Amino acid sequence: MNLMKKILLIIGALAILLAGTSVVVPKWQRHREILEAEKLLERELPPIIDPISTTSSSTSSSSPNPNPTRAEVNLAVPFTSQAPTGNWDLPYQEACEEASALMAIRYVFANPITDPADAEAGILDLVKANEKLGFPIDQTAEQVMTLIHDVDPKIPVALVKDPTIELLKDQLSEGHVIIVPAAGRELGNPFFQSPGPLYHMFVLRGYTDDGYFITNDPGTKRGEGYLYPFDRIMSAMGDWNDGDPARGEKVVLVLKPLGN
């Protein structure tokens, strides 16, 4: 037996002696198993993240995000229902547009909604602004954009027509918040008072890696972080269209945080 074979036998014997009868799991394998176990314990929603800084100056309906889209996004958009104190009388029962605008505006300025009284005051201010502008109770996406600019003309907001799922994900990945008008009864939210609102607005704040948009839906007190499947959002999406949002134009409003 040559010297090399003797050395290999000695090394093999020492390895067996040190390991005993146990199986030695490589360090990389142990690390992967730990990660997989942790994944099983994760919450349904991805962590809330702050806006992502971007160099783009405007939102485009045709140009995709030049930066890689994140696998999951959950922006820190403050929440309120359209009836913050539980009073669903007018104007609150028709204030989904104002509540959505309030959440988006507070996000843009990085201002929290501190409590129900703060939310109620903010919604009533926007209701009065809509009355001053001469808008009806149910507002189109373009009218809500005008309302947002009435609050502050510097707020970067764009009306995007015929958005795709990928475009919405791109914008959310950039840290932009999105307001969606929709045929409310097509959303199938079990927490809406039956049969649900004919016309509705809500906010997209993120998405999951398994096919759901994360929303702040002001139509229910349980609307914070509410999940809707991608396809349901796209199908229900529709502008006011003289009271026929199910056949309304597919549009959204995209707002970019100031300072990005």
C-alpha positions as CSV (number, residue, x, y, z in Angstrom):
1,M,0.0,0.0,0.0
2,N,1.5,3.3,-1.1
3,L,1.9,6.3,1.2
4,M,-1.1,8.3,-0.3
5,K,-3.5,5.4,0.3
6,K,-2.3,5.1,3.9
7,I,-2.9,8.8,4.5
8,L,-6.4,8.6,3.0
9,L,-7.2,5.7,5.3
10,I,-5.9,7.5,8.3
11,I,-8.0,10.6,7.5
12,G,-11.1,8.5,6.9
13,A,-10.6,6.6,10.2
14,L,-10.2,9.9,12.1
15,A,-13.3,11.3,10.6
16,I,-15.4,8.3,11.6
17,L,-13.9,8.4,15.1
18,L,-14.7,12.1,15.6
19,A,-18.2,11.9,14.1
20,G,-19.2,8.7,15.9
21,T,-22.4,7.3,14.3
22,S,-24.1,10.7,13.8
23,V,-24.6,12.4,10.4
24,V,-22.8,15.7,10.0
25,V,-25.1,18.3,8.3
26,P,-23.1,20.9,6.3
27,K,-23.4,24.4,7.6
28,W,-25.0,25.8,4.5
29,Q,-27.7,23.1,4.7
30,R,-28.5,23.9,8.3
31,H,-28.7,27.6,7.4
32,R,-31.2,26.9,4.6
33,E,-33.4,24.8,6.9
34,I,-33.4,27.6,9.4
35,L,-34.5,30.0,6.8
36,E,-37.3,27.7,5.6
37,A,-38.5,27.2,9.1
38,E,-38.6,31.0,9.7
39,K,-40.5,31.5,6.4
40,L,-43.3,29.3,7.8
41,L,-43.6,31.6,10.8
42,E,-43.8,34.8,8.7
43,R,-46.9,37.0,8.9
44,E,-49.2,37.1,5.9
45,L,-48.1,40.5,4.9
46,P,-44.5,41.6,4.1
47,P,-42.9,44.1,6.5
48,I,-44.0,47.8,6.1
49,I,-41.4,49.7,4.3
50,D,-40.7,53.4,3.8
51,P,-40.8,55.0,0.4
52,I,-38.1,54.0,-2.0
53,S,-36.1,57.0,-3.3
54,T,-36.3,57.3,-7.1
55,T,-34.9,59.6,-9.7
56,S,-38.0,59.5,-11.9
57,S,-39.7,62.9,-12.2
58,S,-43.2,61.8,-13.2
59,T,-45.5,58.8,-13.5
60,S,-46.0,57.3,-16.9
61,S,-48.7,55.0,-18.2
62,S,-46.4,53.5,-20.8
63,S,-42.9,53.5,-19.3
64,P,-42.2,50.7,-16.8
65,N,-40.1,51.2,-13.7
66,P,-36.4,51.2,-14.7
67,N,-35.5,49.8,-11.3
68,P,-36.1,46.1,-10.4
69,T,-39.6,45.4,-9.0
70,R,-39.5,44.1,-5.4
71,A,-41.0,40.7,-4.7
72,E,-43.3,42.1,-2.1
73,V,-44.1,45.7,-1.0
74,N,-46.1,47.0,2.0
75,L,-45.9,50.8,2.2
76,A,-46.5,52.7,5.5
77,V,-49.7,54.4,4.4
78,P,-51.8,55.6,7.3
79,F,-55.3,54.2,7.5
80,T,-58.8,55.5,8.3
81,S,-62.2,54.3,7.4
82,Q,-64.5,56.8,5.8
83,A,-66.5,56.8,9.1
84,P,-63.6,57.2,11.6
85,T,-65.8,57.4,14.7
86,G,-68.3,54.8,13.5
87,N,-70.9,57.4,12.3
88,W,-72.0,56.2,8.8
89,D,-74.5,59.0,8.3
90,L,-73.9,61.6,5.6
91,P,-71.4,62.7,4.6
92,Y,-69.4,59.7,5.8
93,Q,-71.3,57.0,4.0
94,E,-70.3,58.8,0.7
95,A,-66.8,59.8,1.7
96,C,-64.7,57.0,0.3
97,E,-63.1,59.5,-2.1
98,E,-62.2,61.9,0.6
99,A,-60.9,59.2,2.9
100,S,-58.8,57.7,0.2
101,A,-57.4,61.1,-0.7
102,L,-56.6,61.8,2.9
103,M,-54.7,58.6,3.4
104,A,-52.7,59.3,0.2
105,I,-52.0,62.9,1.1
106,R,-50.8,62.1,4.6
107,Y,-48.5,59.4,3.1
108,V,-47.1,61.9,0.6
109,F,-46.2,64.3,3.4
110,A,-45.2,61.5,5.8
111,N,-47.8,62.7,8.3
112,P,-49.6,60.1,10.4
113,I,-53.3,60.0,11.1
114,T,-53.1,60.3,14.8
115,D,-56.6,59.2,15.9
116,P,-60.3,59.0,14.8
117,A,-60.8,62.7,15.6
118,D,-57.9,63.7,13.4
119,A,-59.2,61.5,10.5
120,E,-62.7,62.9,10.8
121,A,-61.5,66.5,10.7
122,G,-59.4,65.7,7.7
123,I,-62.3,64.0,5.8
124,L,-64.6,66.9,6.6
125,D,-62.1,69.4,5.3
126,L,-61.9,67.5,2.0
127,V,-65.7,67.3,1.9
128,K,-65.9,71.1,2.2
129,A,-63.2,71.5,-0.4
130,N,-65.2,69.3,-2.8
131,E,-68.3,71.4,-2.2
132,K,-66.2,74.6,-2.9
133,L,-65.0,73.1,-6.1
134,G,-68.6,72.3,-7.1
135,F,-68.1,68.5,-7.3
136,P,-70.9,66.0,-6.7
137,I,-70.9,63.4,-3.8
138,D,-69.5,60.8,-6.2
139,Q,-66.3,62.1,-7.8
140,T,-64.4,60.9,-10.8
141,A,-60.7,60.1,-10.6
142,E,-59.9,63.4,-12.4
143,Q,-62.0,65.3,-9.9
144,V,-60.1,63.7,-7.0
145,M,-56.9,64.7,-8.7
146,T,-58.2,68.3,-8.8
147,L,-59.1,68.0,-5.1
148,I,-55.6,66.8,-4.2
149,H,-54.0,69.7,-6.1
150,D,-56.4,72.1,-4.4
151,V,-54.9,70.9,-1.1
152,D,-51.4,71.5,-2.4
153,P,-50.5,72.1,-6.1
154,K,-47.0,70.7,-5.4
155,I,-48.3,67.2,-4.7
156,P,-47.0,64.9,-7.6
157,V,-50.1,63.1,-8.8
158,A,-50.8,61.6,-12.2
159,L,-53.9,60.1,-13.8
160,V,-52.9,56.7,-15.4
161,K,-55.2,55.1,-17.9
162,D,-55.4,51.4,-18.6
163,P,-52.8,50.3,-16.0
164,T,-51.5,46.8,-16.0
165,I,-50.8,44.7,-12.9
166,E,-47.1,45.0,-13.6
167,L,-47.3,48.8,-13.9
168,L,-49.1,49.0,-10.5
169,K,-46.5,46.8,-8.9
170,D,-43.7,48.9,-10.5
171,Q,-45.2,52.1,-9.0
172,L,-45.7,50.6,-5.6
173,S,-42.1,49.2,-5.7
174,E,-41.0,52.8,-6.3
175,G,-42.7,53.9,-3.1
176,H,-45.7,55.5,-4.9
177,V,-49.2,55.2,-3.5
178,I,-52.2,54.5,-5.7
179,I,-55.9,55.5,-5.5
180,V,-58.3,53.1,-7.3
181,P,-61.9,53.9,-8.3
182,A,-64.0,50.8,-8.7
183,A,-67.4,49.2,-9.0
184,G,-67.7,48.4,-5.3
185,R,-70.0,45.5,-5.5
186,E,-67.5,43.7,-7.8
187,L,-64.9,43.7,-5.0
188,G,-66.7,41.0,-3.0
189,N,-65.7,42.4,0.4
190,P,-67.6,40.5,3.1
191,F,-67.3,43.5,5.5
192,F,-69.2,45.9,3.3
193,Q,-72.9,46.5,4.2
194,S,-74.8,44.4,1.7
195,P,-75.0,44.8,-1.3
196,G,-71.9,47.0,-1.1
197,P,-71.3,50.4,-2.6
198,L,-72.2,51.0,-6.2
199,Y,-69.1,53.1,-6.6
200,H,-66.0,53.0,-4.4
201,M,-62.5,54.3,-3.9
202,F,-59.6,52.8,-2.0
203,V,-55.8,52.9,-1.7
204,L,-53.2,50.4,-2.9
205,R,-50.3,50.3,-0.5
206,G,-48.5,47.2,-1.7
207,Y,-48.7,43.6,-2.9
208,T,-47.7,40.1,-1.9
209,D,-45.6,37.5,-3.8
210,D,-48.7,35.2,-4.1
211,G,-51.0,37.4,-6.1
212,Y,-52.7,39.9,-3.8
213,F,-52.8,43.7,-3.6
214,I,-52.5,45.1,-0.1
215,T,-55.1,47.9,0.3
216,N,-56.3,50.5,2.7
217,D,-60.0,50.2,2.1
218,P,-62.0,52.9,3.8
219,G,-65.3,51.1,3.3
220,T,-64.9,49.1,6.5
221,K,-63.1,49.6,9.8
222,R,-61.4,46.3,9.0
223,G,-59.9,47.8,5.8
224,E,-56.3,48.4,6.9
225,G,-54.0,46.1,4.9
226,Y,-57.0,44.4,3.3
227,L,-56.0,41.8,0.6
228,Y,-57.7,41.6,-2.8
229,P,-56.5,39.3,-5.5
230,F,-54.8,41.1,-8.5
231,D,-57.5,40.0,-10.9
232,R,-60.4,41.2,-8.8
233,I,-58.9,44.6,-8.5
234,M,-58.3,44.8,-12.2
235,S,-61.8,43.6,-13.0
236,A,-63.6,45.9,-10.5
237,M,-61.6,48.9,-11.5
238,G,-63.7,51.6,-13.1
239,D,-64.3,55.3,-13.0
240,W,-67.7,56.9,-12.0
241,N,-69.1,56.9,-15.6
242,D,-72.3,58.6,-14.6
243,G,-73.2,55.9,-12.1
244,D,-72.0,52.9,-14.2
245,P,-68.5,52.2,-12.9
246,A,-68.6,48.6,-14.0
247,R,-68.3,49.9,-17.5
248,G,-66.2,52.9,-16.5
249,E,-62.7,53.6,-17.8
250,K,-59.9,51.8,-16.2
251,V,-57.9,54.5,-14.4
252,V,-55.9,55.1,-11.2
253,L,-54.2,58.0,-9.5
254,V,-50.5,57.6,-8.7
255,L,-49.0,59.9,-6.0
256,K,-45.3,60.2,-5.4
257,P,-44.0,61.1,-1.9
258,L,-42.5,64.6,-1.6
259,G,-38.8,64.6,-1.3
260,N,-38.2,61.4,-3.3
